[in-house]
């Protein structure tokens, strides 16, 4: 290996010396890559020159974000461009500002709409939950009503049965009472007859 002939500090193979100097060496003097620039400099300075110093480098109009559509402006002609399009830039800046305000208002309205939608969604969810609870309560009440009606029907049947049994018992007791009354009357008659006979016997004696 040999040292770079331009003293860049690199050590290279002899057969790669030409390619190194032409394509890699930072000490090699090269021409600016920007159109219309004829300056020459060491390769290590080229990148900064081409991007930041060269008068022929292409730059972006500072009003491009405000709507300026002119392209291909060089650093050398930027001032001329700004003077030439001063009125248009001012108008574009004003329109861009108004557009930004409208966009901000639109964003605020969109946020309000989203918030309102979220509020309605939560409200709808709460109402749905409440409706589900009410439906469950209705089902419970319906089931309770059905059970109570069944119990009332059963109780009514029991009351009717008890009433029938009571009526039958009353009829039985009434029959027994009449029978007992008849037997009592017969017994009284027998006693009366015996008493009369006893008196007759006493009179004879």
C-alpha positions in Angstrom: 0.0 0.0 0.0 1.0 3.6 -0.7 0.0 6.9 0.7 -2.4 9.1 -1.2 -0.4 11.4 -3.5 -2.7 14.3 -2.5 -1.9 13.7 1.2 -5.5 13.0 2.3 -4.2 10.5 4.8 -5.6 7.4 3.1 -3.4 4.4 2.3 -4.3 2.6 -0.9 -3.2 0.0 -3.2 -1.0 1.3 -6.1 -3.4 -0.1 -8.7 -6.3 1.8 -7.0 -4.5 5.1 -6.9 -6.2 6.7 -10.0 -9.7 5.6 -9.0 -9.1 6.8 -5.4 -7.9 10.3 -6.6 -10.7 10.7 -9.1 -13.6 9.4 -7.1 -12.8 9.4 -3.4 -10.0 11.6 -2.3 -11.2 14.6 -0.3 -8.2 16.7 -1.3 -8.9 16.4 -5.0 -9.9 19.7 -6.6 -13.3 19.3 -8.3 -15.8 21.6 -10.0 -19.1 22.6 -8.3 -22.0 20.3 -9.3 -24.5 23.1 -9.6 -25.4 24.5 -13.0 -23.8 27.8 -14.0 -21.2 27.6 -11.2 -17.6 27.5 -12.4 -16.0 27.4 -9.0 -13.5 24.7 -8.1 -12.5 23.5 -4.7 -11.4 20.5 -2.7 -13.9 17.7 -2.6 -14.1 17.9 1.1 -15.6 21.5 0.7 -17.9 20.6 -2.2 -20.9 19.5 -0.2 -21.1 22.5 2.0 -20.5 24.9 -0.9 -23.1 23.2 -3.2 -25.8 23.2 -0.5 -25.2 26.4 1.5 -22.8 28.8 -0.3 -23.1 28.4 -4.1 -24.9 31.3 -5.8 -26.1 28.9 -8.4 -27.8 26.4 -5.9 -31.5 26.0 -6.3 -33.4 27.4 -3.4 -37.1 27.3 -2.3 -39.0 30.6 -2.2 -39.7 31.4 1.5 -43.4 32.0 0.4 -43.8 28.5 -1.1 -45.8 27.5 2.0 -48.1 30.5 1.3 -48.8 29.4 -2.2 -45.9 30.5 -4.4 -45.5 28.0 -7.2 -42.3 29.3 -8.8 -39.5 26.7 -8.9 -36.0 26.6 -10.1 -35.0 29.8 -8.3 -31.2 30.1 -7.6 -29.7 31.8 -4.6 -28.4 34.5 -7.0 -31.9 35.4 -8.3 -33.9 35.0 -5.1 -33.9 38.7 -4.2 -35.0 39.5 -7.7 -37.8 36.9 -7.4 -38.9 38.4 -4.1 -39.1 41.9 -5.6 -40.9 40.7 -8.7 -43.5 38.7 -6.9 -43.8 41.0 -3.8 -47.5 41.8 -4.4 -48.4 38.2 -5.2 -46.5 37.0 -2.1 -48.4 39.5 0.0 -51.7 38.4 -1.4 -50.8 34.7 -1.1 -49.7 35.3 2.5 -53.0 37.0 3.3 -55.0 34.3 1.6 -52.8 31.6 3.3 -53.5 33.3 6.7 -57.2 33.4 6.1 -57.0 29.7 4.9 -55.2 28.8 8.1 -57.8 30.6 10.2 -60.6 28.7 8.3 -58.7 25.5 8.8 -58.4 26.2 12.5 -62.1 27.0 12.8 -62.9 23.9 10.8 -60.7 21.8 13.1 -62.4 23.4 16.1 -65.8 22.7 14.7 -64.8 19.1 13.8 -63.6 18.7 17.4 -66.9 20.1 18.7 -68.8 17.7 16.3 -66.7 14.8 17.5 -67.3 15.8 21.2 -71.0 16.1 20.5 -71.1 12.7 18.7 -69.2 11.2 21.7 -71.7 12.8 24.1 -74.6 11.5 22.2 -73.0 8.1 21.9 -72.5 7.9 25.7 -76.0 9.1 26.2 -77.4 6.5 23.8 -75.3 3.8 25.5 -76.7 4.9 28.9 -80.2 5.0 27.6 -79.7 1.5 26.0 -78.4 0.2 29.3 -81.3 1.8 31.2 -83.8 0.3 28.6 -82.2 -3.1 29.1 -82.6 -2.7 32.9 -86.3 -1.7 32.4 -86.9 -4.6 30.1 -85.4 -7.0 32.7 -87.7 -5.4 35.4 -90.7 -5.7 33.1 -89.9 -9.4 32.6 -89.5 -9.8 36.4 -92.8 -8.0 37.0 -94.5 -10.0 34.3 -93.2 -13.2 35.8 -94.3 -12.0 39.3 -97.8 -11.1 37.9 -98.1 -14.5 36.3 -97.1 -16.2 39.6 -99.4 -14.1 41.6 -102.3 -14.7 39.2 -101.6 -18.5 39.4 -101.5 -18.3 43.2 -104.7 -16.2 43.3 -106.4 -18.8 41.0 -105.2 -21.6 43.2 -106.4 -19.7 46.3 -109.8 -19.0 44.7 -110.2 -22.7 43.9 -109.2 -23.5 47.5 -111.8 -21.0 48.7 -114.5 -22.5 46.5 -113.6 -26.0 47.7 -113.7 -24.8 51.3 -117.0 -23.0 50.7 -118.5 -26.2 49.3 -117.2 -28.2 52.2 -118.6 -25.6 54.6 -122.0 -25.7 52.9 -122.0 -29.5 53.1 -121.0 -29.4 56.7 -123.7 -26.9 57.4 -126.3 -29.1 55.7 -125.1 -32.1 57.7 -125.2 -30.1 60.9 -128.7 -28.8 60.0 -129.8 -32.3 59.3 -128.4 -33.6 62.5 -130.0 -30.7 64.3 -133.4 -31.5 62.8 -132.9 -35.2 63.6 -131.9 -34.3 67.2 -134.9 -32.1 67.5 -137.2 -34.8 66.2 -135.6 -37.3 68.6 -136.0 -34.8 71.5 -139.6 -34.2 70.7 -140.2 -38.0 70.5 -138.5 -38.4 73.8 -140.5 -35.6 75.4 -143.7 -37.3 74.1 -142.6 -40.6 75.6 -141.8 -38.8 78.9 -145.2 -37.1 78.8 -147.0 -40.4 78.1 -145.1 -42.1 80.9 -145.8 -39.3 83.3 -149.5 -39.5 82.5 -149.4 -43.2 83.1 -147.7 -42.7 86.4 -150.3 -40.3 87.5 -153.1 -42.7 86.5 -151.4 -45.5 88.5 -151.1 -43.2 91.5 -154.8 -42.3 91.3 -155.9 -45.9 91.2 -153.8 -46.8 94.3 
